[in-house]
Amino acid sequence: MSQRIRVFATCDIGDAVNLLHQQGYELEVYPQPEAPPKSLIIEKVKSGVNGLITTLRDPIDAEVFAAGEGTLKVVAQIAVGFDNINRADANKYKVPFTHTADVLTEATAEFAFFLMGALARKLWSAEHLCRENRWSYWHPYLPFLGDEVTGKTVAIIGTGRIGLALIKKCAGFDMNILCFDPAYENHDYIQAIQETNDLRYQKGISREQTSIRYTTLHEALSTADFISLHVPLLREGESTTPTYHLIDETTLRMMKPTAMIVNTSRGPVVDETALARALRENWIAGAALDVYEKEPLPADSPLRDPAIADRCRLLPHFASAARITRLSPDPNKGMAGRCVQGLIDVLEGNYGGDVTKMPYVVNKEAFGK
Ligand code: GLV
């Protein structure tokens, strides 16, 4: 009898694992909510697992691939970002890895929009007022006012899937939109949004005419009221357009003192020390962050400074954390389903065994003819 296929998951991904049981695979799930130590991942891979289910907190590099030489056939990541997986090492060892793009696009984009609104309208400070029983009158402008989002200018930095989805939502709020992408521009999409905006204006649905266009990073940052980041994390040497510390002292100083920035992409895209200073010294008006240079956010992070608490929203890498998005076993709806399907495609040799045709494989370049 041939040996059963073995899979190790570094985290529980819910009911979607039933699909693996139905395939007859032997599955072991790391039972703790924290990330397993890297030494344990290596130990499991060395013991001969064929499929590894990982997430963004697991470092997957040459050490892991070397431990699995001859046995490890696929790494299936439950996340769209994969900066924790060393692509060059995966290619060297010819191990395909998959991710869960698309199914979290709308959830992440809506979360970025909600953060922008919560920051602009000061929801955190306003609720504190209520809860701490400091709400003592209705007054035209006291104790503070927020800023509207509707009709303002937003800069979308990064026009991949999530950036484009946020554009769609911002257009619905009659925002003017400035787009910047260091590597990829989708002019057809931008033109379709402009045409939709024009139609809304002609039909009397929007009161003001609004515009959308690509521009330079400098113009986007220096003109926008809101800035939302949607680039992948690419460090020096990983790309001709690295995004590490794209937002640093220089770029923060380009922003208007009334501007607010939202980051739902990857923490190291922003230099947090510079951002905390920009908030403390009022170079900018606010920031809402869902991702950090180090996660979980360290206790001594300058972003926790109580002096900037009213202007700095801190969320726990939560943008895709919605029930269907995270856990649906349907590969067209949920990250869990898509992760499992990506793993099965490789292990079962779907698509005629042609890795370059498998939709969820990232590093197709290592498998071309
Ligand atoms: C979350 O950050 C993801 O990459 O899916």
Boltz pocket constraint, residues with backbone or C-beta under 6 A from the ligand:
constraints:
  - pocket:
      binder: B
      contacts: [[A, 56], [A, 78], [A, 79], [A, 80], [A, 81], [A, 82], [A, 104], [A, 264], [A, 265], [A, 320]]
      max_distance: 6.0
